[in-house]
Amino acid sequence: MQLQKKGIGATEGHARLLADSYRRWMGRELIGLVPDRGVWEQLFEAPKIILSHGTETDPVLNFGNRKGLELWEMDWEPFTGTPSRLTAEPMERAERDRFFEAVTANGFVDNYTGIRISSTGRRFYIVNAIVWNLIDEEGAYRGQAAAFSEYRFI
């Protein structure tokens, strides 16, 4: 897997936004962060899948950690240029859209299960994902993120 860190999701600030927003909504840490290491590196190497998208009209993925890139079978650059709706099959997209509207309204959902598809067409269930809104220090909405450890190929 090739990693060329470019764009919003490649910044330490974005990594902190992911971790801080998660803590704000869930009242616990996304992962156990080591103080002397960068947050971006720790999220990228985390043992769970972590990804996020921005606030575009058709939101584009802007972060995926190593495990996420492997699951979606993509390198950093194509992954972070992909509209997030394309991670679901066309027949699953309406359900996905309704779900993300609920996350926007409520701030987070902590038990999402849904079908996704990799870049090569491999289908899988994500199980018990936590999805949360990204809110910066000024209270501005910056997108949404998801984290999960469990998935099953179908």
C-alpha positions as a Markdown table, in Angstrom:
| # | Residue | x | y | z |
|---|---|---|---|---|
| 1 | Met | 0.0 | 0.0 | 0.0 |
| 2 | Gln | 1.4 | 3.3 | -1.0 |
| 3 | Leu | 1.0 | 6.3 | 1.4 |
| 4 | Gln | 1.4 | 9.8 | 0.1 |
| 5 | Lys | 0.1 | 12.1 | 2.8 |
| 6 | Lys | -1.7 | 14.9 | 1.1 |
| 7 | Gly | -4.8 | 16.9 | 1.9 |
| 8 | Ile | -6.9 | 17.7 | 5.0 |
| 9 | Gly | -6.8 | 14.2 | 6.5 |
| 10 | Ala | -3.1 | 14.1 | 6.4 |
| 11 | Thr | -2.6 | 16.8 | 9.0 |
| 12 | Glu | -2.0 | 16.5 | 12.7 |
| 13 | Gly | -4.8 | 19.0 | 13.2 |
| 14 | His | -7.3 | 16.7 | 11.5 |
| 15 | Ala | -6.2 | 13.8 | 13.6 |
| 16 | Arg | -6.7 | 15.8 | 16.7 |
| 17 | Leu | -10.2 | 16.8 | 15.4 |
| 18 | Leu | -11.0 | 13.1 | 15.0 |
| 19 | Ala | -9.8 | 12.2 | 18.5 |
| 20 | Asp | -11.2 | 15.3 | 20.3 |
| 21 | Ser | -14.7 | 15.0 | 18.7 |
| 22 | Tyr | -14.8 | 11.4 | 19.6 |
| 23 | Arg | -14.0 | 12.2 | 23.2 |
| 24 | Arg | -16.6 | 15.0 | 23.2 |
| 25 | Trp | -19.4 | 12.7 | 22.0 |
| 26 | Met | -18.5 | 9.4 | 23.6 |
| 27 | Gly | -16.9 | 10.5 | 26.9 |
| 28 | Arg | -13.9 | 8.2 | 26.3 |
| 29 | Glu | -10.8 | 8.0 | 24.1 |
| 30 | Leu | -10.9 | 6.8 | 20.5 |
| 31 | Ile | -7.6 | 5.0 | 21.1 |
| 32 | Gly | -5.1 | 5.1 | 23.9 |
| 33 | Leu | -2.8 | 7.9 | 22.8 |
| 34 | Val | 0.8 | 8.0 | 23.7 |
| 35 | Pro | 1.8 | 11.6 | 24.7 |
| 36 | Asp | 5.2 | 11.6 | 23.0 |
| 37 | Arg | 3.9 | 10.5 | 19.5 |
| 38 | Gly | 1.9 | 12.3 | 16.9 |
| 39 | Val | -1.8 | 11.7 | 16.9 |
| 40 | Trp | -2.0 | 11.3 | 13.1 |
| 41 | Glu | 0.6 | 8.5 | 13.2 |
| 42 | Gln | -1.2 | 6.8 | 16.1 |
| 43 | Leu | -4.6 | 6.9 | 14.4 |
| 44 | Phe | -3.1 | 5.7 | 11.1 |
| 45 | Glu | -1.6 | 2.7 | 12.9 |
| 46 | Ala | -4.5 | 2.0 | 15.2 |
| 47 | Pro | -5.8 | -1.6 | 15.6 |
| 48 | Lys | -9.3 | -0.5 | 14.6 |
| 49 | Ile | -10.5 | 1.0 | 11.3 |
| 50 | Ile | -10.9 | 4.8 | 11.4 |
| 51 | Leu | -12.1 | 7.0 | 8.5 |
| 52 | Ser | -13.7 | 10.4 | 7.9 |
| 53 | His | -15.3 | 12.5 | 5.3 |
| 54 | Gly | -15.6 | 16.3 | 4.9 |
| 55 | Thr | -18.5 | 18.7 | 4.4 |
| 56 | Glu | -18.8 | 18.8 | 0.7 |
| 57 | Thr | -22.2 | 18.6 | -0.9 |
| 58 | Asp | -21.2 | 15.0 | -1.9 |
| 59 | Pro | -18.8 | 14.4 | 1.0 |
| 60 | Val | -15.4 | 13.1 | 0.1 |
| 61 | Leu | -13.3 | 10.8 | 2.3 |
| 62 | Asn | -10.4 | 12.7 | 3.8 |
| 63 | Phe | -8.9 | 10.2 | 6.2 |
| 64 | Gly | -8.5 | 6.4 | 6.3 |
| 65 | Asn | -6.0 | 4.6 | 8.5 |
| 66 | Arg | -3.9 | 1.7 | 7.4 |
| 67 | Lys | -6.5 | -0.9 | 8.3 |
| 68 | Gly | -9.2 | 1.1 | 6.5 |
| 69 | Leu | -7.1 | 1.4 | 3.4 |
| 70 | Glu | -6.5 | -2.3 | 3.4 |
| 71 | Leu | -10.2 | -3.2 | 3.9 |
| 72 | Trp | -11.2 | -0.9 | 1.0 |
| 73 | Glu | -8.2 | -2.1 | -1.0 |
| 74 | Met | -7.0 | 1.4 | -1.9 |
| 75 | Asp | -3.9 | 3.6 | -1.5 |
| 76 | Trp | -4.1 | 6.9 | 0.4 |
| 77 | Glu | -4.5 | 9.2 | -2.6 |
| 78 | Pro | -7.4 | 7.5 | -4.4 |
| 79 | Phe | -9.2 | 6.8 | -1.0 |
| 80 | Thr | -9.0 | 10.4 | 0.1 |
| 81 | Gly | -10.5 | 11.5 | -3.3 |
| 82 | Thr | -13.4 | 9.1 | -3.1 |
| 83 | Pro | -17.0 | 10.4 | -2.4 |
| 84 | Ser | -17.9 | 8.5 | 0.8 |
| 85 | Arg | -21.2 | 7.4 | -0.8 |
| 86 | Leu | -19.2 | 5.2 | -3.2 |
| 87 | Thr | -18.1 | 3.0 | -0.2 |
| 88 | Ala | -21.6 | 1.5 | -0.3 |
| 89 | Glu | -23.3 | -0.3 | -3.2 |
| 90 | Pro | -25.9 | 1.7 | -5.1 |
| 91 | Met | -28.8 | -0.3 | -3.5 |
| 92 | Glu | -27.4 | 0.5 | 0.0 |
| 93 | Arg | -26.8 | 4.2 | -0.5 |
| 94 | Ala | -30.3 | 5.5 | 0.4 |
| 95 | Glu | -30.1 | 3.6 | 3.7 |
| 96 | Arg | -26.6 | 5.0 | 4.3 |
| 97 | Asp | -27.8 | 8.6 | 3.6 |
| 98 | Arg | -30.7 | 8.2 | 6.1 |
| 99 | Phe | -28.2 | 6.9 | 8.7 |
| 100 | Phe | -25.8 | 9.8 | 8.2 |
| 101 | Glu | -28.7 | 12.3 | 8.5 |
| 102 | Ala | -29.5 | 10.7 | 11.9 |
| 103 | Val | -25.8 | 11.1 | 13.0 |
| 104 | Thr | -25.9 | 14.7 | 11.9 |
| 105 | Ala | -29.0 | 15.3 | 14.0 |
| 106 | Asn | -27.9 | 13.4 | 17.1 |
| 107 | Gly | -24.1 | 13.9 | 17.1 |
| 108 | Phe | -23.2 | 10.2 | 17.0 |
| 109 | Val | -24.5 | 6.6 | 16.6 |
| 110 | Asp | -22.7 | 3.8 | 18.4 |
| 111 | Asn | -24.1 | 0.6 | 16.9 |
| 112 | Tyr | -24.3 | 1.0 | 13.2 |
| 113 | Thr | -24.1 | -2.1 | 11.0 |
| 114 | Gly | -24.2 | -1.9 | 7.2 |
| 115 | Ile | -22.9 | -3.3 | 3.9 |
| 116 | Arg | -20.0 | -1.7 | 2.2 |
| 117 | Ile | -17.9 | -2.5 | -0.9 |
| 118 | Ser | -14.2 | -2.3 | -1.5 |
| 119 | Ser | -12.6 | -0.8 | -4.6 |
| 120 | Thr | -12.4 | -4.3 | -6.2 |
| 121 | Gly | -16.0 | -5.1 | -5.5 |
| 122 | Arg | -15.5 | -7.2 | -2.4 |
| 123 | Arg | -18.6 | -6.8 | -0.2 |
| 124 | Phe | -18.5 | -6.8 | 3.6 |
| 125 | Tyr | -20.6 | -6.0 | 6.7 |
| 126 | Ile | -19.3 | -3.4 | 9.1 |
| 127 | Val | -20.5 | -4.4 | 12.5 |
| 128 | Asn | -21.2 | -2.1 | 15.5 |
| 129 | Ala | -19.5 | 1.0 | 14.0 |
| 130 | Ile | -19.4 | 4.2 | 15.9 |
| 131 | Val | -20.1 | 7.2 | 13.7 |
| 132 | Trp | -19.7 | 10.7 | 15.1 |
| 133 | Asn | -19.8 | 14.4 | 13.9 |
| 134 | Leu | -16.5 | 16.2 | 13.7 |
| 135 | Ile | -16.9 | 19.5 | 15.6 |
| 136 | Asp | -14.0 | 21.9 | 16.0 |
| 137 | Glu | -13.0 | 24.0 | 19.0 |
| 138 | Glu | -15.2 | 26.9 | 17.8 |
| 139 | Gly | -18.2 | 24.5 | 17.5 |
| 140 | Ala | -18.2 | 24.4 | 13.6 |
| 141 | Tyr | -19.3 | 21.2 | 11.9 |
| 142 | Arg | -16.3 | 19.7 | 9.9 |
| 143 | Gly | -17.7 | 16.3 | 8.7 |
| 144 | Gln | -18.2 | 12.9 | 10.1 |
| 145 | Ala | -16.0 | 10.0 | 11.1 |
| 146 | Ala | -16.4 | 6.3 | 11.8 |
| 147 | Ala | -14.5 | 3.7 | 13.7 |
| 148 | Phe | -15.0 | -0.1 | 14.0 |
| 149 | Ser | -13.1 | -3.3 | 14.6 |
| 150 | Glu | -15.5 | -5.9 | 13.4 |
| 151 | Tyr | -16.4 | -6.7 | 9.8 |
| 152 | Arg | -17.4 | -9.8 | 7.8 |
| 153 | Phe | -16.9 | -10.5 | 4.2 |
| 154 | Ile | -20.1 | -11.6 | 2.4 |
